[in-house]
């Protein structure tokens, strides 16, 4: 089984090498691939956040890097 994870914090998923998940990965039963969303950005700051709409608090993710990442992962 293959699972692809796209995140701006790919190091967060290093814990998947532990316990039963780690054993399944080592034995080849589970293929988890972690991708850094910032690989699909096109500015020098590798920006993935967009300005919030409506003046609310927090940040929004930019759509183009997400779409490019998903299309690239599906093409693999």
Secondary structure, 3 states (H helix, E strand, C coil): CEEEEEECCHHHHHHHHCHHHHHHHHHCCCEEEEEEHHHHCCCCCCCCEECCHHHCCCCEECHHHHHHHHHHHHHC
